[in-house]
Amino acid sequence: MRVPDEVLVVVRDEDSETRDLLAKLKDEKRLSQTPRAVEVETPGTVAALNAGLAAAEGDIIAFTNDDAVAHPDWISRIEEHFRADTELGGVGGRDWIRYGDQVNDGTRETVGKVRWFGRTIADHHLGVGGAREVDILKGVNMSYRRAAFRDIRFDERLLIAGGVHPMEDYLFSMKVKRAGWKLLYDPAVAVDHYQTSRLEGHRSFKAGQQMFDSRTVTNRVHNHTLMLLECFSPLQRVGFMLWAFLIGSRNAFGLAQWLRFSPSEGRVAWDKLRAAASGRLKGYRTWRHG
């Protein structure tokens, strides 16, 4: 089994429990590579990821989350892909989402793609099949060649989107690809992802079995808009904004989605449309001033 040359654990400055655990592991010498703590004062994943990047010394940097466990062959498979293709900038794989004893074992052929007009298909947790090129990688299971991100960092303009990640991983990977590097997704490069459900925000509505939080939606749409405007060509930007406002998606309503769901959701559909429109405009302003 290939072991890492270096293990970094990014911890908040007030997280004494994690630091104590790392010190205990170091004293007991039970691991082939003792994890090294990297402290960060600023909350949020963006600051943590940038702190990890700044401290890492290897040529290949692999990321995972504090609620994930990598499969035993994770590192060896990552290394094999990078050795096989010098033009490969990033490698990602499937995260098997687990809720207690339940495993999400659904399947998708198409994962990690961004359509020319902006529709984003993630589904990294459901990918099946062989290794293939993609447009975006997911933070719980991604790795990069140092040469591919020398001038790239995780974007601090992104907003916290409740319990949903702020797309810092998607934007980072799109910037790597825009710089001319290839991104690869291989379902065999796998981690187990023990997720918990979280919801933050100040205004919630119940629609069917789903909770809608206006601030979370606005922030998420802001981040998605910023990501695509930052990485798209001028023509794609026009197509994206037209699609976003006129059509949209189930997670970010445009006019067509509002008309589609108004009969069943009533006022909530209008609130979803307004939250998405607010996020689009905020994302555009952030991009223009960035």
C-alpha positions in Angstrom: 0.0 0.0 0.0 1.4 3.4 -1.0 1.6 5.7 2.0 1.7 9.5 1.8 5.0 11.3 2.0 3.4 14.0 4.1 0.1 14.3 6.0 -1.3 17.8 6.9 -4.3 18.4 9.1 -5.7 21.9 8.9 -7.2 22.9 12.2 -8.9 26.0 13.6 -6.8 27.8 16.2 -9.3 27.0 19.0 -9.6 23.3 18.1 -7.6 21.9 21.0 -9.2 18.4 20.7 -7.7 17.9 17.2 -4.3 19.2 18.3 -4.3 16.9 21.3 -5.2 13.9 19.2 -2.4 14.6 16.7 0.1 14.9 19.6 -1.1 11.6 21.0 -0.6 9.9 17.6 2.8 11.4 17.4 3.8 10.1 20.9 2.4 6.6 20.3 4.1 6.3 16.9 1.3 4.1 15.5 1.3 5.7 12.1 3.9 5.4 9.3 3.5 9.1 8.7 2.7 11.4 11.6 0.1 14.1 10.7 1.3 17.7 11.0 -1.1 20.3 12.2 -1.6 23.5 10.2 -3.4 26.2 12.1 -5.8 28.7 10.6 -7.7 31.5 12.3 -10.2 32.4 9.6 -13.4 30.2 9.5 -14.5 28.4 6.4 -13.2 25.9 3.9 -11.6 28.4 1.6 -9.2 29.7 4.3 -8.4 26.1 5.4 -7.7 24.9 1.9 -5.4 27.8 1.2 -3.6 27.3 4.4 -3.0 23.6 3.5 -1.7 24.6 0.0 0.7 27.1 1.5 2.1 24.5 3.9 2.3 21.5 1.6 5.6 20.5 0.1 4.9 17.7 -2.3 4.6 17.7 -6.1 1.1 16.2 -5.9 -1.3 17.5 -3.3 -4.3 15.4 -2.4 -7.3 16.7 -0.5 -10.1 15.1 1.5 -12.5 16.2 4.3 -12.7 15.6 8.0 -15.8 13.5 7.4 -14.2 11.2 4.8 -12.0 8.0 4.9 -9.9 7.3 1.8 -9.8 3.7 0.5 -6.5 1.9 1.0 -5.5 2.2 -2.7 -6.4 5.9 -2.9 -2.9 7.3 -3.1 -1.5 4.6 -5.3 -4.3 5.1 -7.9 -3.8 8.9 -7.8 -0.1 8.5 -8.3 -0.6 6.1 -11.2 -2.7 8.6 -13.1 -0.3 11.5 -12.7 2.7 9.3 -13.7 0.8 8.2 -16.9 0.0 11.6 -18.2 2.3 14.7 -17.7 -0.5 17.0 -19.0 -2.8 15.9 -16.2 -3.4 18.7 -13.7 -6.0 17.2 -11.4 -7.5 13.8 -10.5 -10.7 13.1 -8.6 -13.0 10.2 -7.9 -16.1 8.9 -6.3 -17.1 9.7 -2.7 -19.4 7.0 -1.4 -21.9 8.9 0.7 -22.9 7.2 3.9 -25.6 8.1 6.4 -25.1 5.8 9.3 -25.6 2.2 7.9 -27.1 3.4 4.6 -25.0 3.9 1.5 -26.0 6.0 -1.6 -25.2 3.4 -4.3 -26.9 5.2 -7.1 -25.2 5.5 -10.5 -24.6 8.2 -13.1 -22.6 8.0 -16.3 -22.2 11.8 -16.6 -20.4 13.6 -13.8 -18.3 16.7 -13.3 -19.4 18.5 -16.5 -20.3 22.1 -17.2 -22.4 22.7 -20.3 -21.5 25.5 -22.6 -24.5 27.6 -21.3 -23.7 27.0 -17.7 -25.7 24.0 -16.5 -23.5 22.2 -14.0 -23.7 18.5 -13.5 -21.7 17.3 -10.4 -22.8 13.9 -9.2 -19.3 12.9 -8.3 -20.7 10.7 -5.5 -22.6 8.6 -8.1 -20.0 8.1 -10.9 -19.5 4.7 -12.5 -17.5 3.4 -15.4 -13.9 4.1 -16.5 -11.6 7.1 -16.0 -12.5 10.2 -18.2 -11.9 13.9 -18.5 -14.2 16.3 -16.7 -14.6 20.0 -16.1 -14.9 20.1 -12.3 -13.6 18.0 -9.3 -15.1 17.7 -5.8 -13.2 18.8 -2.8 -13.7 15.7 -0.7 -11.7 13.7 -3.2 -9.4 15.7 -5.4 -5.7 16.0 -6.1 -3.5 18.4 -8.1 -0.1 18.6 -9.7 1.7 21.5 -8.1 2.8 22.9 -11.4 -0.9 23.2 -12.4 -1.8 25.7 -9.6 1.3 27.8 -9.0 -0.7 31.0 -9.6 -4.1 29.7 -8.4 -5.6 29.8 -5.0 -9.1 29.0 -3.6 -11.2 32.1 -4.2 -11.9 34.2 -1.1 -14.8 36.1 -2.8 -17.1 33.1 -2.5 -19.9 33.3 0.1 -20.7 30.7 2.7 -23.8 28.8 1.5 -25.2 27.2 4.6 -24.4 23.5 4.9 -23.7 23.4 1.2 -20.1 23.8 0.2 -19.4 27.1 -1.5 -18.1 25.7 -4.8 -14.5 26.7 -4.0 -13.4 23.3 -5.3 -15.3 23.6 -8.6 -13.9 27.1 -9.3 -10.4 26.0 -8.4 -10.6 23.1 -10.8 -12.1 25.2 -13.6 -9.2 27.6 -13.3 -6.7 24.8 -13.5 -8.5 23.5 -16.7 -8.6 27.0 -18.1 -4.9 27.2 -17.7 -4.5 24.3 -20.1 -4.4 21.3 -17.8 -6.6 18.2 -18.0 -8.8 17.0 -15.2 -9.6 13.3 -14.7 -12.4 11.6 -12.9 -11.9 7.9 -12.0 -14.6 6.2 -9.8 -12.0 3.7 -8.6 -10.2 6.6 -6.8 -12.6 6.4 -3.9 -13.3 7.7 -0.4 -16.1 6.9 2.0 -18.0 10.2 2.9 -19.9 10.2 6.2 -22.1 13.2 5.7 -24.4 14.9 8.2 -27.2 17.2 7.2 -26.8 20.9 8.1 -28.9 23.9 7.4 -28.0 27.5 8.1 -29.9 30.7 7.3 -32.5 33.1 8.5 -35.6 32.5 6.4 -36.9 29.0 5.6 -40.0 27.7 3.9 -41.2 24.1 3.5 -42.0 23.0 0.0 -43.1 19.3 -0.2 -40.4 17.5 1.7 -37.7 20.0 1.2 -36.6 23.0 3.2 -35.9 26.2 1.2 -33.6 28.7 2.8 -33.4 32.0 0.9 -29.9 33.1 2.1 -28.4 29.7 1.3 -29.9 29.8 -2.2 -28.8 33.4 -2.9 -25.2 32.6 -1.7 -25.0 29.4 -3.7 -26.2 31.0 -6.8 -23.8 33.9 -6.3 -20.9 31.4 -6.2 -22.1 29.5 -9.2 -22.5 32.8 -11.2 -19.0 34.0 -10.1 -17.5 30.7 -11.1 -18.9 30.6 -14.6 -18.3 34.3 -15.4 -14.8 34.0 -14.2 -14.0 31.0 -16.4 -16.3 31.3 -19.4 -15.6 33.1 -22.7 -17.4 36.3 -23.5 -19.9 34.5 -25.7 -20.5 31.8 -23.1 -21.2 34.5 -20.5 -24.0 35.9 -22.6 -25.5 32.5 -23.1 -25.2 31.6 -19.5 -26.9 34.7 -18.2 -29.8 34.3 -20.7 -30.2 30.7 -19.6 -30.0 31.6 -15.9 -32.7 34.2 -16.0 -35.0 32.8 -18.6 -34.8 29.1 -17.8 -32.7 28.2 -14.8 -32.6 24.9 -12.9 -34.5 23.2 -10.0 -31.9 24.6 -7.6 -31.8 28.1 -9.1 -35.1 29.2 -10.7 -35.3 31.2 -13.9 -38.7 32.3 -15.3 -39.4 28.9 -16.9 -38.8 27.0 -13.7 -40.9 29.5 -11.8 -43.8 28.9 -14.2 -43.3 25.1 -14.0 -43.4 24.9 -10.2 -45.8 27.8 -9.3 -48.9 25.6 -9.5 -47.5 23.2 -6.9 -45.4 25.5 -4.7 -47.3 28.8 -4.8 -45.6 31.6 -3.0 -42.5 29.5 -2.3 -41.8 29.3 -6.0 -41.8 33.1 -6.2 -39.4 33.3 -3.2 -37.1 30.8 -5.0 -37.1 32.9 -8.1 -36.3 36.1 -6.2 -33.5 34.4 -4.2 -31.9 33.0 -7.4 -32.2 36.4 -9.2 -30.6 38.1 -6.3 -27.7 35.6 -6.3 -27.2 36.0 -10.1 -27.0 39.8 -9.7 -24.7 39.6 -6.7 -22.4 37.2 -8.5 -22.2 39.4 -11.5 -21.3 42.4 -9.4 -18.6 40.4 -7.5 -17.2 39.3 -10.8 -17.2 42.8 -12.3 -15.4 44.3 -9.2 -13.1 41.3 -8.9 
